[in-house]
Amino acid sequence: MINPQRSLSELPKMSAASQVERAVLDDEFNWLLKEEVHAVLKQLQDVLKEASRRFSMPTPGLESQLKQENFILGSSTMDQVKGVLTLQGEALTQADINLKVAKNSHVLHFQFREDKHWKLQQIQDARNHVNQALQLLNSRDESYCFKTGAEVNKLMDAVMLQLTRARNRLTTPASLTLPELATSGLMKMFTPPMPGDVMVNFYINLSKLCLTVYQLHVLPPNTTKYFKPAGSSVLHSPGSMFELNNNRFEVSHVHKVECVVPWLNDTLVFFTISLQLCQQLKDKISVFSSFWNYRPF
């Protein structure tokens, strides 16, 4: 709205100043689209290549080239469960577990059968999301010319979606019911076979590889009145109940042990850095968009 208090001679000067400001902003924004966006994309590629390298998988026929890492499971508060896990990429290739049974202190020993590996789906999914983010970035090489800020934001949103999904796969283990655990293929991995009153679960939580061992007891048939089956959970507590093959069980003891996997911690740091780079670029785009509304965003 024009201020009637101002002289008409002032108006052309204001308009000219506004035009100069817009021209400067146009130049700066074009430089951002042409130069800085590609510089950020290169940074993102470098960081995500490092993340992808942590998930490195062998080429077919060369599985032995992927390093095997041994991790000692333990807890500072209890010694009922001890063990050594061997991780090769996304697969647990060996698990050697000692369980001290609570009722008689007898030690049970289990290990993976030699012909069995257990794939950790969380690691595989996280790796796939990282590779999808890299594919998105590779689709816009240095010769590509971005036309609008909206185009940059759309790419950043797509990359951030893949990175958020990758991070969530490592930070949010799957919730399972007790019958799902009891019938899991994991229960068929061990020699000697797991007894019917013991269940195990492996999962990733942040940078930790976790093992949970459940000890069970069978509920007598007359417990119908008190029976309440447990739902899905990452970690079930003592007292949780479930039914399987016309038998009812209750969890009597729960033992959780874990170990830190350093390269998983690295990948989580890389995800954080990459998400920050994406958001910073989006913030710069939004600064320009707030100055004028005639340019398509």
C-alpha angles and dihedrals in degrees: 000000000000115000107232089206091070121085118246089240089069095058100072090049091054091048092050092049090050091051092051091049091050092048090052091048090048091054093047092047093049089051089051092052094044103038116010097045091056091046089055092045089054090051090049092050092051093050094045092047087058089050091048091049089058088058091046114162126199122246115251111284093019100078091129090066092068109093119247115220125198120212127190114222118214149135130221091219104049143018101201090110126037131162153140123242125198114210123192110179106301095345132087100219096180138014122186110187134180117195122190105210110228099220099056106007089241112154118229119199124205134170137173117273110253092243094053134085124177115220116216101220093195092064093045092050093047090051091050092052091050090051091049089053089051091050090054091052093045090055089071107055125181093274092058114105117213111214103192142016089243089063091054092046091050091054092046091049091052092049092046090051091056092045092048090050091048092051093045091054090059097040099042116054118201119270112233135183119236092248088053089053092046093053096039119126086239089075089063094053099082139087120233090033117254112263117245093254096057129073130177137194133190123201144151120248113182104306095341131099106214134198121194120191121195123198115201140193128200116249116227116250093252094066094091092114093058099035115118116165116224121238129223119312142155090228122021118207129224110279094039111138135205141167126231131167092352091306126111121217137188127202107242101175135015123197122186123186129170146177133207117248104204097203091055088057088052092054092051089053090049090051091052093049092048094049090050092051090051093049093047091054091049089050091054090051091051092052090061094043090056091059097060140011103198095082116083111251 
